[in-house]
């Protein structure tokens, strides 16, 4: 027995996004946060982040290359092996959710 299916249609009305960045502080440029400090990328490369609502540049962001990623992983491993893994979960939560 054949069943008829009703075709659903969605009528989307598009409008400009109401979001604004007026209420937040956005830096012109962001570096990489590795081993507890902000660092410039070893390659010196940055990329623009674009606000999709108005297609304007929000900020320039550091592009992490292989050397930067290796440094970040090494720092994270050291932190985990020496301090983080021995810290109770309730204590770690204080750092994560502050």
C-alpha positions in Angstrom: 0.0 0.0 0.0 1.5 3.3 -1.1 1.5 6.2 1.4 1.4 9.8 0.4 3.9 12.0 2.1 3.3 15.6 2.5 6.1 17.7 1.2 7.3 20.1 3.9 8.5 23.5 2.8 10.3 26.1 4.9 9.8 29.7 4.1 12.8 31.5 5.5 12.9 35.2 5.7 16.4 36.5 5.9 17.2 39.7 7.7 20.4 41.4 8.9 22.0 39.9 12.0 21.2 42.0 15.0 24.5 41.1 16.8 26.8 43.9 17.6 30.4 44.0 18.9 29.8 47.4 20.6 29.6 45.9 24.0 32.8 43.8 23.9 36.5 44.7 23.7 38.1 43.1 20.7 41.9 43.6 20.4 43.2 44.4 17.0 45.6 41.4 17.1 45.9 38.2 19.1 49.0 36.1 19.8 49.4 32.5 20.7 49.0 31.5 24.4 51.7 28.9 25.1 53.2 27.9 28.4 51.4 30.6 30.3 52.4 33.6 28.1 51.3 35.3 24.9 53.8 34.7 22.1 54.1 35.7 18.5 54.0 32.9 16.0 57.4 31.6 14.9 56.4 32.0 11.3 55.2 35.6 11.8 52.0 34.7 10.0 48.6 36.1 11.0 45.1 35.8 9.5 42.1 38.0 9.6 38.9 36.9 11.4 35.8 38.3 9.7 32.4 39.2 11.2 29.9 37.3 9.0 27.2 39.9 9.8 29.0 42.8 8.1 32.1 41.2 6.5 34.4 43.5 8.4 37.7 42.4 9.9 37.3 41.8 13.7 41.0 41.1 14.5 44.2 39.6 13.2 45.0 36.2 14.8 48.3 34.4 15.1 48.6 31.4 12.8 50.2 28.5 14.7 52.7 26.6 12.6 54.2 23.2 13.3 56.9 24.6 15.6 54.2 26.5 17.6 52.0 23.5 18.0 55.0 21.4 19.1 55.9 24.0 21.7 52.3 24.1 22.9 52.1 20.3 23.2 55.4 20.1 25.0 54.3 22.8 27.5 50.9 21.1 28.0 52.5 17.7 28.6 54.9 19.2 31.1 52.1 21.0 33.0 50.0 17.8 33.0 52.9 15.6 34.2 54.1 17.9 36.9 51.1 19.7 38.3 47.7 19.3 36.6 47.4 15.5 36.9 48.1 15.6 40.6 45.5 18.4 41.3 42.0 17.3 42.5 39.3 17.8 39.9 37.5 20.4 42.1 40.7 22.5 42.2 41.2 22.2 38.4 37.6 23.4 37.9 38.5 26.6 39.7 41.1 27.4 36.9 38.8 26.3 34.1 35.7 28.1 35.2 37.1 31.4 36.4 
